[in-house]
Amino acid sequence: MSFDELVAEATSVSVAGWDFSWLDGRASEQRPSWGYQRLIGTRLAHVQSALDIQTGGGEVLAGVPALPPLTVATESWPPNLAKAAALLHPRGATVVADTDEPPLPFLAGSFDLVISRHPVTVWWAEIARVLRPGGTYLSQQVGPASVFELVEHFLGPQPPAVRGGRHPDLARAAAERAGLHVVDLRFEELRTEFFDVGAVIYFLRKVIWMVPGFTVEAYLPQLRALHDRLQDGPFVATTTRFLIEARKP
């Protein structure tokens, strides 16, 4: 396909929800070894109440075998809310519109387990508040300088303070300040490949914080240069992920 055809295709497809299946065959991402969905599925089967913060379209939570009697998911983006409700309501879960700003709309000590996959912001004090004593927070998060080869293609070199953000050590310190005890912290660097410029456009439209304010028009020269570069093979970037488990005393 030509550059213009790839652009037209990638800008017309919906980016609602957190399903990346449109990228099948156009991009690949190595997955962390711990298997987040499998891991939360095991935990959810052994608690009575759980909260999934920033559930996206609910795809990850809906894919686990069994949900506890009280399961609640929060989401802020209206298109995602509709998708999450359609997936989770039949499973008996409640979907709550939330602003992703504190406070969480729940009473203190409401949940045995709080989970979150790739939260944009983590409000540690609120997580500690809504957990019951002995409850657990389990989250897979984006690590430092993730996919920054792509970010810096569009934005240029980023300062050390930006590259070093989202470090697992920072998450540990924040959890401990909130009164939680970190019982597991794992970090992995993984390989991501983009095979055509349409995949890059779709990714940046969907993961809006990677290149804030991204539009094809604003970054047309960088996209054309990337398209030319992709004729010689995939664009390779390093994805970073960490898993953190913290317990309330």
Secondary structure, 3 states (H helix, E strand, C coil): CCHHHHHHHHHHCCCCCCCCHHHECCEEECCCCCCHHHHHHHHHCCCCEEEECCCCCCHHHHCCCCCCCEEEEEECCHHHHHHHHHHHHHHCCEEEECCCCCCCCCCCCCEEEEEEECCCCCCHHHHHHHEEEEEEEEEEEECCCCCHHHHHHHHCCCCHHHHCCCCHHHHHHHHHHCCCEEEEEEEEEEEEEECCHHHHHHHHHHCCCCCCCCCCCCCHHHHHHHHHHHCCCCEEEEEEEEEEEEECC
